[in-house]
Amino acid sequence: MLFAHLKRHLGLKRLRLRGLSGATEEFLLAATAQNLKRLAKLAPA
């Protein structure tokens, strides 16, 4: 489910950076953004 959410809602259908290190960095940034969105939903207003 989480990977599908990255692909659909964060636009991670195709990696833009080249190479293994670039793909790793891009995926980590997308995962961090997803985790921050989830954390924001859990934080009290």
Order of alpha helices (4+ residues) and beta strands (2+ residues): alpha-alpha
